[in-house]
Amino acid sequence: MTRRTFRRLVGVVLLLIAGGLYLTRPERVDSASIPDHAPDLANGERMFWAGGCASCHAAPGASGEAKLVLAGGLELDTPFGLFRVPNISPSPEHGIGSWSNADFLNAMTKGTSPEGLHYYPAFPYGSYRNMTFTDLIDMKAYLDTLPVSDNQVADHALDFPFSWRSALGLWKLLFLDTTPVPAPPGAGDVAERGAYLVAGPGHCAECHTPRNALGGLDTARWLAGGPNPDGKGTIPDITPSPHGIGSWSATDIAYYLESGFTPDFDSVGGSMTAVQESWAKLPAADREAVAAYLKTIPPSAPAAD
């Protein structure tokens, strides 16, 4: 190969990389699509608890009212590296106090930061993108009422190539437009509300659905359980299958979300404890809706060996 041919090949490769980065650049919400909506703080609080915001963003070990201080700092040790959960309190400098509604919608539905950078999908925008803009605006308004924390969280600690943030555009192109499993036709309004809560604010699939080698959700095994995203143990199957929660009634599911007790008189544990504590703060109708939906989805098949 001559030197000139080598230079041309290098030039073609660089052009292809540049073209790929351009085509997968961070997207933003069309400002014309943002509704002129007067925030409903009561609904914002409801979305806050449904979204489990305190489960990840409160300081590790926080309890009671301290869980409303969203100082961040939780560390998630995953196969891709160490993710550190950020401060999302109303601090203008270290949290999201300076964010506009547009900034918040870009983050929650496009995975794009106010600076125009890709967010890693450890932040479950792949699920939050299923929420309505009005619910998200209400959530942001409620977050703005919470205590300020000036805790400064260190950046993630990821190895190459996962540390190459620009490559996340390709991940989004491949996996962001994941379609959740809807409630079947005729399931009714309650189950449809449950489908929204599970696929959107509840982001249940982020832990309960298996992932492929690149971290994309395997929707063919929707809510069928799998390895814990932070590498410790497994997340259970919550489909109505014999190896899932097929023996649980809708009442059992709703009661578990309220009380933390299973039909077998066991109690919630691990990372699900904080999730259950959040769901206990929601209206009974929301827990019943989730239960109704979970009883309608296809039972999972046993995982292949």
JOHU-V460976 format. One line per field, one symbol per residue. ss: DSSP state (H for helix, E for strand, - for the rest). psi: psi as a letter, one per 40 degrees, with the letter a starting at -180 (. if undefined). A space follows every 50 residues. Layout:
ss = ???
psi = ???
//
This chain:
ss = --HHHHHHHHHHHHHHHHHHHHH-------HHH-------HHHHHHHHHH --HHHHH------HHHHH------EEEE--EEEE---------------- HHHHHHHHHH-E-----E------HHHH----HHHHHHHHHHH------- ------EE------HHHHHHHHHHH-------------HHHHHHHHHHH- ----HHHH--E-----E-HHH----EE------EE--------------H HHHHHHHHH-E-----E----HHHHHHHH----HHHHHHHHHHH------ -----
psi = hidddddddddddddddddddddfihiihhdeehighhihdddddddddd efddddeiiheiibdeeehgeaehhhhieeahhhhihfiehddebfdeii dddddddddefhidefihiiedhfedddeeiidddddddddddeeiihhf hhhiiigiihedegddedddddddedfhhihiiihedidddddddddddb ddfddddehiiadeeihgeefhfeiaihdeehaihihfifidebfdehid dddddddddehidefiiiiaeeddddddddeiidddddddddddeeihii iiii.
//
